[in-house]
Amino acid sequence: MRVDDIVRLSLRSLTASKLRSALTMLGIVIGITAVVLLTALGEGIHRFVIEEFTQFGTNLIAVTPGKTTTFGLSGATISTVRPLSLADAEALERFDHIVAVVPVVQGNARVEYGVKHRRTNVLGVGSAVPAVWKMAVGSGRFLPPDDQRAARPFAVLGSTLRDELFGSTNPLGRRIRIGGDRYRVIGVMEEKGQMLGFDLDDAIYIPTGRALELFNRESLMEIDVLYEAGRPVEVVSAAIRRLLIARHGHEDFTVITQQQMLETLDSVLDILTLGVAALGGISLLVGAVGIVTIMTIAVSERVSEIGLLRALGAQQSAILALFLGEAVALSSAGGAAGVVIGIVLVQLLDALVPALPVQLAWSYLGLAFGLSLLIGLLAGVMPALRAARLEPLEALRTE
């Protein structure tokens, strides 16, 4: 039996029972559609999170207090914390290849203007925030480069906080109270939006030294370092580590490069995408069961046909190929339909819900279609083997 004969017979068998074939393909269609939708959501979230982190630039290094070490035993973790000081930040600022440094203290406090008040995020920072965090000042100016130990009581408002406290009134030069202390507003930041749920616009920026006093802290929460573009991050981070070890006596801090953060996020988000793809793949099993069931029924209904083919000289391999071809045709047709429907639904979601991050994951899409073919092949093996092993005389006798 020639290949074209096998293909023709397989397609004729499928079209002869259109409703049954369509219902059999339905499980594969639903499974592939689910994989396309879920992986599009996973890939969209992946890209959204990465874009959120890279909006502040890529040549950043964060230094945080404390160094965690383990002794090879589960749970045997010791954390040694030494304060990061303003002097540490100043030493880093004088270091070669460092463009700017931002000492950071964060907290929450009540901000008042006249009869209006609002609790908001208070960020104690240095004057280099616009350069380091890639944030622009909308009006006025940012905090001046004062000595943080005697910084003037200046404040810069986020755009949302400005609207809440001042409305259409120009806030520049106005006096506000933060946690009981008086500050003069010297600037308003341009709208920046949110980063992973943190509203950068609903915040107020004051000098780091003032924030340390406000929150009764002795140490910085973080030091953000902007280094020269093109400089190897490994060289810069190693130099920062050596400088702080020389100042502290030992490594009681953690240096985190943005590349490390992005690599960690990337691996976590890859696992998330793979997880949602696996959830969608579960429904493919339903389609596999449907193909096995229908092909088994088809073998039972076509015993006499198989006997006639064998009597006319068809080899076992031809019978095997005939039924495997039917199973693969069912799964491939269902897979193709599922891919098309999934792409259409993703495009609709993107158009109707722009805030929902969706992005077609073409690698997973191709993998899903390939998986549908494999399922058809595996699901058709047992029924096809059963058909191929029928004896011609016994098969003809069932007529």
C-alpha positions in Angstrom: 0.0 0.0 0.0 1.4 3.3 -1.1 1.8 6.3 1.2 -0.8 8.4 -0.7 -3.3 5.5 -0.4 -2.8 5.5 3.4 -3.2 9.3 3.6 -6.4 9.1 1.5 -7.9 6.3 3.5 -7.1 8.0 6.8 -8.7 11.3 5.7 -11.7 9.5 4.3 -12.3 7.7 7.5 -12.2 11.0 9.5 -14.5 12.9 7.2 -17.0 9.9 7.1 -17.7 10.6 10.8 -17.4 14.4 11.0 -19.2 14.8 14.4 -17.2 12.1 16.1 -14.0 13.5 14.7 -14.9 17.1 15.8 -15.7 16.0 19.3 -12.5 14.0 19.5 -10.5 17.0 18.4 -12.3 19.3 20.9 -10.1 18.1 23.8 -6.9 18.9 21.9 -8.3 22.3 20.8 -9.2 23.2 24.4 -5.8 22.1 25.7 -3.8 23.9 23.1 -5.9 27.1 23.5 -5.4 26.9 27.3 -1.6 26.5 26.8 -1.5 29.5 24.4 -3.5 31.7 26.8 -1.7 30.8 30.0 1.8 31.1 28.5 0.8 34.5 27.0 -0.1 35.6 30.4 3.0 34.2 31.9 5.3 35.8 29.2 3.4 39.1 29.6 4.0 39.2 33.3 7.6 38.2 32.7 8.2 41.1 30.4 6.2 43.5 32.6 8.3 42.8 35.7 11.6 43.0 33.8 10.6 46.4 32.3 9.6 47.6 35.7 13.0 46.9 37.1 15.0 48.2 34.1 13.2 51.6 34.0 15.8 52.9 36.4 18.7 52.0 34.2 21.0 49.0 34.1 24.3 50.1 35.6 23.1 50.2 39.2 24.5 48.4 42.3 22.7 48.2 45.7 24.6 47.8 49.0 22.5 46.6 51.9 23.5 46.1 55.5 24.1 42.5 56.8 25.8 39.5 55.4 24.0 36.1 55.7 26.3 33.0 55.9 25.4 29.4 56.4 27.3 26.4 57.9 25.9 23.7 55.6 23.1 22.9 58.0 19.5 23.5 57.2 18.3 26.4 59.3 21.8 27.1 60.6 21.9 30.7 59.4 23.6 33.6 61.2 23.0 37.2 60.2 25.6 39.8 61.2 24.4 43.3 60.7 26.6 46.4 61.0 25.1 49.8 60.2 25.7 51.3 56.8 26.5 54.9 57.5 26.5 58.2 55.7 30.3 58.1 55.8 30.2 54.8 53.9 28.1 56.5 51.2 30.5 59.5 51.0 33.5 57.1 50.7 31.8 55.3 47.8 31.0 58.6 46.1 34.7 59.4 46.0 35.6 56.1 44.5 36.8 55.7 40.9 34.3 54.9 38.2 31.4 55.9 40.5 29.1 58.5 38.9 26.8 59.1 41.8 25.6 57.6 45.1 22.2 57.7 46.8 21.9 56.8 50.6 18.4 55.6 51.2 16.1 55.6 54.2 12.4 54.8 53.8 9.4 55.1 56.1 5.8 56.3 56.4 4.8 59.5 58.0 2.0 62.1 58.2 2.4 65.0 55.8 0.3 68.1 56.5 -0.4 71.4 54.6 -2.9 73.7 56.2 -6.0 71.6 57.1 -5.1 68.8 54.6 -3.0 65.8 55.6 -2.0 62.5 54.2 0.1 59.5 55.3 2.5 58.7 52.6 5.9 57.1 51.9 8.8 59.3 53.0 12.1 58.7 51.2 15.3 60.0 52.7 17.7 60.4 49.8 20.6 62.4 48.4 20.7 64.9 45.7 21.7 62.4 43.0 18.2 60.7 42.7 17.4 62.2 39.3 20.6 60.8 37.8 20.7 57.4 39.7 17.0 56.5 39.5 16.3 58.1 36.1 13.5 60.4 37.6 12.9 63.9 36.2 11.8 67.0 38.2 8.6 68.4 36.8 8.9 71.8 38.5 11.3 73.5 40.8 14.4 71.6 41.6 15.5 68.5 43.5 17.3 68.4 46.8 20.6 70.3 46.9 23.9 68.6 47.6 24.0 69.5 51.3 26.0 67.9 54.0 23.6 65.2 55.2 24.5 65.8 58.8 23.2 69.3 58.6 20.9 69.2 55.6 18.4 72.0 55.2 14.7 71.1 55.7 13.7 70.9 52.0 11.2 68.5 50.5 10.3 67.4 47.0 6.8 66.1 46.3 5.6 63.3 44.1 2.9 64.3 41.6 0.1 62.4 43.3 1.0 63.9 46.7 1.1 67.4 45.2 -2.4 67.0 43.8 -3.7 65.7 47.1 -2.3 68.4 49.3 -2.2 71.5 47.0 -4.7 70.8 44.1 -4.2 73.5 41.5 -2.1 75.7 43.9 1.6 76.1 43.2 3.4 74.3 46.0 6.8 75.7 45.4 8.0 77.7 48.5 5.1 76.5 50.7 5.7 75.2 54.1 4.5 71.7 55.1 4.9 69.5 58.1 6.3 66.0 58.1 6.0 64.1 61.3 5.9 67.3 63.2 8.8 69.0 61.6 8.5 71.9 59.1 9.9 71.6 55.6 9.9 73.9 52.6 8.7 72.5 49.2 11.3 73.2 46.5 10.2 70.8 43.8 7.7 68.4 42.3 8.6 65.3 40.5 7.3 64.3 37.1 4.8 61.5 37.0 6.6 58.1 37.2 3.9 55.6 38.0 4.1 52.4 40.0 6.9 49.8 40.3 5.5 46.4 41.5 2.8 48.0 43.5 4.9 50.8 45.0 3.5 54.2 43.9 6.5 56.4 43.2 4.2 59.4 42.7 2.6 59.1 46.2 5.8 59.9 48.0 7.9 62.7 49.4 11.6 63.1 49.2 13.7 64.7 52.0 17.4 64.7 52.8 18.7 61.3 54.2 20.1 62.9 57.4 16.6 64.4 58.1 15.0 61.0 57.5 17.3 59.3 59.9 16.2 61.7 62.6 12.6 61.4 61.6 12.5 57.6 61.9 15.0 57.5 64.8 17.4 55.3 62.8 21.2 55.0 63.1 21.8 53.3 59.8 20.9 53.5 56.1 18.5 50.9 54.6 20.5 50.9 51.3 23.1 52.7 49.3 22.4 52.8 45.5 25.4 53.3 43.3 25.5 54.4 39.7 28.7 53.4 38.0 30.1 54.4 34.6 28.4 52.9 31.6 30.5 50.2 29.9 32.5 49.5 33.0 32.5 45.8 33.9 30.1 45.3 36.8 32.2 42.6 38.3 35.2 45.0 38.6 33.1 47.7 40.2 31.3 45.4 42.7 34.6 43.9 43.7 36.1 47.3 44.3 33.0 48.4 46.4 33.4 45.2 48.4 37.1 45.8 49.1 36.5 49.4 50.1 33.7 48.6 52.6 35.6 45.6 54.0 38.5 48.0 54.7 36.1 50.4 56.4 34.2 47.8 58.4 36.9 45.3 59.1 35.0 42.4 57.6 32.2 41.7 55.0 29.1 42.5 57.0 27.1 43.9 54.0 25.7 42.6 50.8 26.5 43.9 47.3 23.7 43.2 44.8 24.1 44.1 41.1 21.2 44.8 38.9 22.2 41.9 36.7 21.9 39.5 39.7 18.5 40.8 40.5 17.4 40.5 36.8 18.8 37.0 36.5 17.0 35.9 39.7 13.8 37.4 38.5 14.2 35.9 35.1 14.7 32.4 36.5 11.7 32.8 38.8 9.5 34.1 36.0 10.6 31.3 33.7 9.5 28.8 36.2 6.1 30.7 36.5 5.6 30.5 32.7 6.6 26.9 32.7 4.1 26.2 35.5 1.2 27.8 33.8 2.1 26.0 30.6 2.0 22.7 32.6 -1.4 23.6 33.9 -2.7 24.1 30.4 -1.0 20.9 29.3 -3.1 18.9 31.8 -6.1 19.5 29.6 -4.2 17.9 26.7 -4.4 14.7 28.6 -8.1 14.8 28.3 -7.7 15.1 24.5 -5.3 12.1 24.6 -7.9 10.0 26.4 -10.5 11.0 23.8 -8.2 10.0 20.9 -7.5 6.6 22.5 -11.2 6.0 23.1 -12.3 6.9 19.6 -9.5 5.0 17.9 -10.3 1.9 19.9 -13.9 2.2 18.9 -12.9 2.7 15.3 -10.8 -0.5 15.3 -13.8 -2.4 16.7 -16.1 -1.0 14.0 -13.8 -1.6 11.1 -12.6 -5.2 11.8 -14.0 -6.4 8.6 -12.4 -3.6 6.6 -9.1 -4.5 8.2 -9.6 -8.2 7.3 -10.4 -7.2 3.7 -7.3 -5.1 3.4 -5.1 -7.9 4.8 -6.7 -10.4 2.4 -5.9 -8.1 -0.5 -2.2 -8.1 0.5 -1.9 -5.1 2.9 1.0 -5.6 5.4 0.7 -5.2 9.1 2.9 -2.1 8.8 0.4 -0.5 6.4 -2.5 -1.2 8.8 -0.4 0.3 11.6 0.4 3.4 9.6 -3.3 3.8 8.6 -4.6 4.0 12.1 -1.6 6.0 13.4 -2.2 8.5 10.5 -5.8 8.9 11.6 -4.8 9.6 15.2 -2.0 12.1 14.1 -4.4 13.8 11.7 -7.0 14.3 14.5 -4.4 15.7 16.9 -2.7 17.9 14.4 -6.0 19.4 13.2 -7.0 20.0 16.8 -3.6 21.5 17.6 -3.7 23.9 14.6 -7.3 25.0 15.5 -6.2 25.5 19.2 -3.2 27.6 18.1 -5.3 29.8 15.9 -8.1 30.2 18.5 -5.5 30.9 21.2 -3.8 33.6 19.1 -7.1 35.3 18.4 -8.1 35.3 22.1 -4.7 36.7 23.1 -5.2 39.6 20.6 -8.7 40.2 21.9 -7.5 40.3 25.5 -4.7 42.7 24.5 -7.3 45.0 22.8 -10.1 44.8 25.4 -7.9 44.8 28.5 -4.8 46.9 27.8 -3.8 46.9 31.4 -3.4 43.1 31.4 0.1 42.2 30.3 -0.1 39.5 27.6 2.6 38.5 25.1 2.5 35.5 22.8 5.3 33.0 23.8 6.1 31.6 20.4 8.5 29.0 21.7 5.8 27.5 24.0 3.3 27.9 21.1 5.4 25.7 18.9 6.1 23.3 21.7 2.3 23.0 22.4 1.6 22.2 18.7 4.5 19.6 18.7 3.1 18.1 21.8 -0.3 17.7 20.2 1.3 15.7 17.4 3.1 13.6 19.9 -0.1 12.9 21.9 -1.9 11.8 18.7 1.0 9.5 17.9 1.2 8.0 21.4 -2.6 7.8 21.8 -3.0 5.9 18.5 -0.2 3.3 19.1 -2.3 0.8 21.1 -5.4 0.8 18.8 -3.2 0.7 15.7 -1.2 -2.2 17.0 -4.4 -4.0 17.8 -5.7 -3.4 14.3 -2.4 -4.5 12.7 -2.3 -7.8 14.7 -5.8 -9.0 13.6 -5.7 -12.2 11.5 -7.3 -11.7 8.1 -9.6 -14.8 8.3 -10.8 -13.9 11.8 -11.4 -10.4 10.7 -13.4 -11.3 7.7 -15.5 -13.8 9.7 -16.9 -10.9 11.7 -18.7 -9.5 8.6 
